[in-house]
Amino acid sequence: MSRSATQVVGATDANPQGEIFADRLRGLSEAMSSDWLRLRPPADDWNEVLQDRLKENADREIGGRRAASRSTASREASPG
């Protein structure tokens, strides 16, 4: 983070533990004058998103058709 023009990206769960960890990462990035971006899963946690994606891919392979997939993350950038 000590390099200029560094951006810290945190992909944390959308639950209380994820909020705490994201706040720590945000504080570190701000202390180092780095840009900050947080990625949140559309579900409660990233594991759930990955499980859903695996199921969608398996269904797509079985059905032979291409299904639309959900957005992977929502983004929260630091005010700047």
QUIFENNOR-V367817 format. One record per backbone hydrogen bond with DSSP energy under -1.0 kcal/mol. NH is the residue of the N-H (numbers start at 1). CO is the residue of the C=O. Records with the same first field share a line. If there is no record, write none. Layout:
# QUIFENNOR-V367817
NH=CO, CO
This chain:
# QUIFENNOR-V367817
8=35
10=37
12=39
14=44
15=13
19=15
20=16
21=17
22=18
23=19
24=20
25=21
26=22
27=23
28=24
29=25
30=26
31=27
32=28
33=30
34=29
35=6
37=8
38=76
39=10
40=74
49=45
50=46
51=47
52=48
53=49
54=50
55=51
56=52
57=53
58=54
59=55
60=56
61=57
62=58
63=59
64=60
74=40
76=38
78=36
